[in-house]
């Protein structure tokens, strides 16, 4: 939509082909249906939050950044509010309002739209022009085009139409495709988490290291995570996943450690346990942890510390107490995989940025062919940054095509 609108503003006759029954289908599910449309941060912060190939976004990100997107929507009758972490949402709280605003812009710019029209092939015709094969209501036809912009997304949430079509078009053009993996995705673990299913933890931090060698991969600030029947999810986990899913796909194993009390040093935590235990000498150890940990965590911590749950506090040894503190500061799990593309917010990998002009998004090997959005090997953390990558690269492609 952004690419089509921008190209139309430049005076081009634009046809937008959408294989779904409506435009912006993935927008409807972003931000839990509210659409975290961008992040109202400064440009350096935007770049810092890009995981793969941040330098590629310098040109397009400066040409059309978060402020430009917010202004575009507000000028189209879609007020925007900025919330914690500079996350921007439509003031109505409805993702559909973002799509409606962009549809109004497309209509004003004279963009023609064909829904339920699937692109099957993009065939270059000599030095200039393309023949685009489409399937519409069971009928194939060929469409001529001077330029083609591919904005097909990646592989995440395939129910929204992201089924990797863009990678196929890129391969047909002889382009390098970087290995793909699901990112911003829940993680599965080897340990049984069923007893913790549904438990949400706030103000905890995580540390991820390679299982072989112990190299640290990620250390978080305090935040939130969620236990599920398969493993772990929540903001901390989704962010961390972007740094390890490529390794997981390549067969690497990782260990995840949860610090349940990041505000306490090991020494202060031991002092806290001593104080709590002094007043509860006759209690069983699980109950004595009542002021420090929520009920669902206590048996897990005690079990991990290899302490008899029926043991009284007065019988706890110093060694056992220190082991409790160690596990509270590092409740560990072995990461076994991810929940895959069906639950991944984005796809990591895609069309190599070395194949694309960062100013115009034009394919260097195939003039007139452009790629924008998630189909590119550019991805970011949560917070509106990935949608801004889509807006910025879409705008660059629309402005650059000719």
C-alpha positions as CSV (number, residue, x, y, z in Angstrom):
1,X,0.0,0.0,0.0
2,X,2.8,2.4,0.9
3,X,4.7,1.6,-2.3
4,X,1.7,1.9,-4.5
5,X,0.6,5.2,-3.0
6,X,4.1,6.7,-3.3
7,X,4.5,5.6,-6.8
8,X,1.1,7.0,-7.8
9,X,2.1,10.4,-6.3
10,X,5.1,10.4,-8.6
11,X,2.7,10.2,-11.6
12,X,2.8,6.5,-12.4
13,X,-0.2,4.4,-13.3
14,X,-0.3,1.9,-10.5
15,X,-2.0,-1.5,-10.2
16,X,-1.9,-3.1,-6.8
17,X,-2.4,-6.9,-6.9
18,X,-3.5,-8.5,-3.6
19,X,-4.1,-12.3,-3.4
20,X,-6.2,-11.9,-0.2
21,X,-9.9,-10.8,-0.1
22,X,-8.9,-7.5,1.5
23,X,-5.8,-5.2,1.8
24,X,-3.5,-5.2,4.8
25,X,-4.6,-8.5,6.3
26,X,-1.5,-8.8,8.5
27,X,-2.0,-5.3,9.8
28,X,-5.3,-6.4,11.5
29,X,-3.4,-8.8,13.8
30,X,-0.5,-6.6,14.8
31,X,-0.3,-5.2,18.3
32,X,-2.9,-7.6,19.4
33,X,-5.4,-6.0,17.0
34,X,-4.4,-2.5,17.9
35,X,-1.6,-2.1,15.4
36,X,1.7,-0.9,16.8
37,X,2.2,1.0,13.6
38,X,5.7,2.5,14.3
39,X,7.9,3.7,17.1
40,X,8.1,7.4,17.7
41,X,11.8,7.3,18.5
42,X,14.8,9.2,17.3
43,X,16.6,7.8,14.2
44,X,19.6,6.4,16.1
45,X,17.2,4.4,18.4
46,X,15.4,3.1,15.3
47,X,18.7,1.9,13.9
48,X,19.7,0.3,17.2
49,X,16.6,-1.8,17.3
50,X,17.2,-3.3,13.9
51,X,18.7,-6.8,14.3
52,X,19.7,-7.7,10.7
53,X,21.5,-5.2,8.4
54,X,20.7,-1.9,10.1
55,X,23.0,0.1,7.8
56,X,20.8,-0.9,4.9
57,X,18.0,1.2,6.5
58,X,20.0,4.5,6.8
59,X,18.7,6.0,3.5
60,X,15.1,4.9,3.4
61,X,14.7,5.3,7.2
62,X,15.8,9.0,7.0
63,X,13.7,9.7,3.9
64,X,10.5,8.4,5.5
65,X,10.7,7.8,9.2
66,X,8.4,7.3,12.1
67,X,7.3,11.0,12.2
68,X,6.5,10.9,8.6
69,X,4.2,7.8,9.0
70,X,2.4,9.3,12.0
71,X,1.9,12.6,10.1
72,X,0.6,10.7,7.0
73,X,-2.0,8.9,9.1
74,X,-3.1,11.9,11.1
75,X,-3.5,13.9,8.0
76,X,-5.8,11.1,6.7
77,X,-8.1,11.2,9.6
78,X,-6.4,8.5,11.8
79,X,-5.2,10.1,15.0
80,X,-2.2,8.4,16.6
81,X,-1.3,8.0,20.3
82,X,2.2,7.3,21.6
83,X,2.5,5.0,24.6
84,X,5.1,3.4,26.8
85,X,8.4,2.7,24.9
86,X,7.4,5.3,22.3
87,X,5.1,2.7,20.7
88,X,2.6,4.4,18.4
89,X,-1.0,3.1,17.9
90,X,-4.2,4.5,16.2
91,X,-6.0,6.5,18.9
92,X,-9.1,4.4,18.3
93,X,-7.4,1.2,19.3
94,X,-8.5,-0.4,16.1
95,X,-5.9,-1.7,13.6
96,X,-8.5,-1.5,10.8
97,X,-8.3,2.3,11.0
98,X,-4.7,2.2,9.8
99,X,-5.7,0.1,6.8
100,X,-8.7,2.3,6.1
101,X,-6.5,5.4,6.1
102,X,-4.1,3.9,3.6
103,X,-7.0,2.7,1.4
104,X,-8.3,6.3,1.3
105,X,-4.8,7.5,0.3
106,X,-4.7,4.9,-2.5
107,X,-8.1,5.9,-3.8
108,X,-7.2,9.6,-3.8
109,X,-4.0,8.8,-5.7
110,X,-5.8,6.8,-8.3
111,X,-4.3,3.4,-7.6
112,X,-6.2,0.5,-9.1
113,X,-6.7,-2.4,-6.8
114,X,-7.4,-6.0,-7.8
115,X,-8.2,-8.3,-4.8
116,X,-8.1,-12.1,-4.8
117,X,-5.5,-11.9,-7.5
118,X,-2.4,-14.1,-7.0
119,X,0.8,-13.4,-8.8
120,X,2.3,-16.6,-10.2
121,X,5.3,-15.4,-12.1
122,X,7.3,-12.2,-12.9
123,X,9.0,-12.5,-16.3
124,X,11.6,-9.8,-17.4
125,X,11.2,-8.8,-21.0
126,X,14.6,-7.9,-22.3
127,X,16.2,-4.6,-21.1
128,X,12.9,-3.1,-20.0
129,X,9.5,-4.2,-18.9
130,X,7.9,-7.3,-17.4
131,X,5.1,-9.8,-18.0
132,X,3.3,-10.6,-14.8
133,X,1.3,-13.8,-14.8
134,X,-1.7,-13.7,-12.4
135,X,-4.4,-16.1,-11.3
136,X,-7.8,-14.5,-10.7
137,X,-11.0,-16.5,-10.0
138,X,-9.4,-19.6,-11.7
139,X,-8.3,-17.7,-14.8
140,X,-4.7,-17.0,-15.7
141,X,-3.8,-13.8,-17.6
142,X,-0.7,-11.8,-18.5
143,X,-0.2,-8.2,-17.4
144,X,2.4,-5.9,-18.9
145,X,4.4,-3.7,-16.5
146,X,7.3,-1.3,-16.8
147,X,8.3,-1.8,-13.2
148,X,7.3,-4.4,-10.5
149,X,7.5,-3.9,-6.7
150,X,7.4,-7.1,-4.6
151,X,5.9,-6.5,-1.2
152,X,4.8,-10.1,-0.3
153,X,6.0,-10.4,3.3
154,X,7.9,-13.4,4.5
155,X,6.7,-16.7,5.9
156,X,5.3,-15.7,9.2
157,X,1.6,-16.1,9.8
158,X,1.0,-17.9,6.5
159,X,-2.8,-17.6,7.2
160,X,-2.5,-14.0,6.2
161,X,-1.0,-14.8,2.8
162,X,2.7,-14.7,3.7
163,X,3.7,-17.9,2.0
164,X,7.1,-17.0,0.7
165,X,6.0,-15.9,-2.8
166,X,8.6,-13.1,-2.8
167,X,11.5,-15.5,-2.3
168,X,10.4,-17.5,-5.3
169,X,10.2,-14.3,-7.5
170,X,13.7,-13.4,-6.2
171,X,15.1,-16.8,-7.0
172,X,13.7,-16.7,-10.5
173,X,15.6,-13.4,-10.9
174,X,18.8,-15.1,-9.8
175,X,19.1,-13.3,-6.5
176,X,20.8,-14.5,-3.3
177,X,18.3,-15.5,-0.6
178,X,19.6,-15.5,3.0
179,X,18.5,-18.5,5.1
180,X,15.1,-17.8,6.7
181,X,13.9,-18.6,10.2
182,X,11.0,-17.5,12.4
183,X,11.7,-14.6,14.6
184,X,10.0,-12.7,17.4
185,X,8.6,-16.1,18.2
186,X,7.8,-18.2,21.4
187,X,10.4,-20.7,22.4
188,X,10.0,-24.4,23.3
189,X,12.1,-26.0,26.0
190,X,13.1,-29.5,26.9
191,X,11.9,-29.3,30.5
192,X,8.3,-29.9,31.4
193,X,6.7,-26.5,32.1
194,X,3.1,-27.7,32.4
195,X,3.0,-26.9,36.2
196,X,3.8,-23.3,35.3
197,X,1.5,-23.0,32.3
198,X,-0.2,-19.5,32.3
199,X,2.2,-18.0,34.9
200,X,3.1,-14.5,33.9
201,X,6.2,-13.0,35.5
202,X,7.0,-9.3,35.7
203,X,10.3,-7.5,36.6
204,X,12.4,-10.6,35.8
205,X,15.5,-10.7,33.5
206,X,16.9,-13.4,31.3
207,X,20.3,-14.5,30.2
208,X,20.9,-16.8,27.2
209,X,24.1,-18.6,26.5
210,X,25.3,-21.2,24.0
211,X,25.0,-24.7,25.5
212,X,28.4,-25.6,24.2
213,X,31.1,-23.2,25.5
214,X,28.8,-21.0,27.5
215,X,29.2,-17.9,25.3
216,X,26.7,-15.2,26.3
217,X,24.2,-14.4,23.5
218,X,21.8,-12.1,25.3
219,X,21.2,-10.4,28.6
220,X,18.0,-8.5,29.1
221,X,16.8,-5.6,31.3
222,X,13.9,-6.5,33.6
223,X,10.7,-7.2,31.8
224,X,7.9,-9.7,31.3
225,X,7.6,-13.3,30.2
226,X,5.0,-16.0,30.2
227,X,5.1,-19.7,30.8
228,X,3.1,-21.9,28.3
229,X,2.4,-25.6,27.9
230,X,5.3,-25.8,25.5
231,X,7.8,-23.4,27.0
232,X,8.2,-19.6,27.2
233,X,6.6,-16.6,25.5
234,X,6.1,-12.9,26.3
235,X,8.1,-9.7,25.5
236,X,11.4,-10.8,26.9
237,X,11.3,-14.1,25.0
238,X,10.2,-12.7,21.7
239,X,13.0,-10.1,21.7
240,X,15.6,-12.8,22.6
241,X,14.3,-15.1,19.9
242,X,15.5,-12.7,17.2
243,X,19.1,-13.2,18.3
244,X,19.0,-17.0,18.4
245,X,16.5,-18.4,15.9
246,X,19.1,-18.4,13.1
247,X,21.4,-20.5,15.4
248,X,18.5,-22.8,16.3
249,X,17.8,-23.4,12.6
250,X,21.5,-24.2,12.2
251,X,21.4,-26.8,15.0
252,X,22.8,-24.8,17.9
253,X,21.6,-25.4,21.4
254,X,21.0,-22.6,24.0
255,X,20.5,-22.4,27.7
256,X,18.1,-19.8,29.1
257,X,18.4,-18.5,32.7
258,X,15.6,-16.5,34.4
259,X,16.7,-14.2,37.2
260,X,13.5,-14.0,39.3
261,X,15.0,-11.2,41.5
262,X,17.2,-9.0,39.3
263,X,17.0,-6.2,41.8
264,X,18.9,-8.3,44.5
265,X,22.5,-9.3,44.3
266,X,23.3,-12.9,45.4
267,X,24.5,-11.6,48.7
268,X,21.4,-9.5,49.3
269,X,19.1,-12.3,48.3
270,X,20.8,-14.6,50.8
271,X,20.3,-12.0,53.5
272,X,16.7,-11.8,52.5
273,X,16.3,-15.6,52.8
274,X,18.0,-15.6,56.2
275,X,15.5,-13.0,57.5
276,X,12.5,-14.8,56.1
277,X,13.7,-18.1,57.4
278,X,14.4,-16.7,60.9
279,X,10.7,-16.0,61.4
280,X,9.5,-19.3,59.9
281,X,11.7,-21.9,61.5
282,X,8.9,-24.5,61.9
283,X,7.4,-24.0,58.4
284,X,8.0,-26.3,55.4
285,X,10.5,-24.7,53.1
286,X,8.0,-24.0,50.3
287,X,5.7,-22.1,52.6
288,X,8.6,-20.1,54.0
289,X,9.3,-18.7,50.6
290,X,5.8,-17.1,50.5
291,X,7.0,-13.5,50.8
292,X,9.6,-13.9,48.1
293,X,8.0,-16.0,45.4
294,X,4.5,-16.5,44.0
295,X,2.9,-19.9,45.0
296,X,3.3,-21.6,41.6
297,X,7.0,-21.0,41.5
298,X,7.9,-22.3,45.0
299,X,7.6,-26.0,44.4
300,X,9.7,-25.7,41.2
301,X,12.5,-23.8,43.0
302,X,12.5,-26.3,45.9
303,X,12.6,-29.2,43.5
304,X,15.4,-27.7,41.4
305,X,17.4,-27.2,44.6
306,X,16.9,-30.9,45.4
307,X,15.4,-30.2,48.8
308,X,12.7,-32.4,50.3
309,X,9.5,-30.2,50.1
310,X,8.4,-31.5,53.6
311,X,11.7,-30.3,55.1
312,X,11.4,-27.7,57.9
313,X,13.2,-24.4,57.6
314,X,15.1,-25.1,60.9
315,X,16.7,-28.2,59.1
316,X,17.8,-26.3,56.0
317,X,21.6,-26.2,55.7
318,X,23.6,-23.2,54.5
319,X,24.5,-25.2,51.4
320,X,20.8,-25.8,50.6
321,X,20.0,-22.1,51.3
322,X,22.7,-20.9,48.9
323,X,21.4,-23.4,46.3
324,X,17.9,-21.9,46.6
325,X,19.4,-18.4,46.1
326,X,21.4,-19.7,43.1
327,X,18.3,-21.1,41.4
328,X,16.1,-18.0,42.2
329,X,18.8,-16.0,40.4
330,X,19.1,-18.4,37.5
331,X,16.1,-20.7,36.9
332,X,17.5,-22.5,33.8
333,X,15.9,-24.1,30.8
334,X,17.3,-25.8,27.7
335,X,15.8,-24.2,24.5
336,X,14.7,-26.9,22.1
337,X,13.3,-24.9,19.3
338,X,10.6,-22.3,18.3
339,X,6.9,-22.4,17.7
340,X,7.5,-21.9,14.0
341,X,6.2,-19.5,11.4
342,X,2.6,-19.9,12.4
343,X,3.3,-18.0,15.7
344,X,6.3,-15.9,14.5
345,X,5.7,-12.1,14.3
346,X,8.3,-11.8,11.5
347,X,10.6,-13.8,9.3
348,X,14.4,-13.4,9.7
349,X,16.4,-13.7,6.5
350,X,15.2,-13.2,2.9
351,X,16.4,-11.3,-0.1
352,X,20.0,-10.3,0.5
353,X,20.5,-6.6,1.0
354,X,23.6,-6.8,-1.2
355,X,21.3,-7.4,-4.1
356,X,19.2,-4.2,-3.5
357,X,19.9,-0.5,-3.9
358,X,19.2,0.9,-0.4
359,X,18.0,4.2,-1.7
360,X,15.5,2.9,-4.2
361,X,15.0,-0.8,-3.3
362,X,15.7,-1.6,-7.0
363,X,17.3,-5.0,-7.7
364,X,20.8,-4.4,-9.0
365,X,20.8,-7.4,-11.3
366,X,17.3,-6.8,-12.7
367,X,16.5,-3.1,-13.3
368,X,12.8,-2.3,-12.8
369,X,12.3,-5.0,-10.2
370,X,12.0,-3.8,-6.6
371,X,11.7,-5.5,-3.2
372,X,10.3,-3.9,0.0
373,X,9.3,-4.9,3.5
374,X,9.6,-8.3,5.2
375,X,10.7,-10.1,2.1
376,X,14.1,-8.3,2.6
377,X,16.8,-9.6,5.0
378,X,16.0,-6.8,7.4
379,X,14.3,-7.3,10.8
380,X,14.0,-5.7,14.1
381,X,12.9,-6.1,17.7
382,X,9.3,-5.6,18.8
383,X,7.9,-2.1,19.4
384,X,6.7,-1.0,15.9
385,X,10.1,-1.1,14.3
386,X,9.3,-3.9,11.8
387,X,6.3,-2.1,10.5
388,X,8.4,1.1,10.1
389,X,10.9,-0.9,8.0
390,X,7.9,-1.8,5.8
391,X,6.7,1.8,5.5
392,X,10.2,3.1,4.9
393,X,11.3,0.6,2.3
394,X,7.8,0.7,0.6
395,X,8.1,4.5,0.3
396,X,11.6,4.2,-1.1
397,X,10.5,1.6,-3.7
398,X,7.5,3.7,-4.7
399,X,9.6,6.9,-5.0
400,X,12.4,5.1,-6.8
401,X,10.5,3.2,-9.5
402,X,10.3,4.6,-13.0
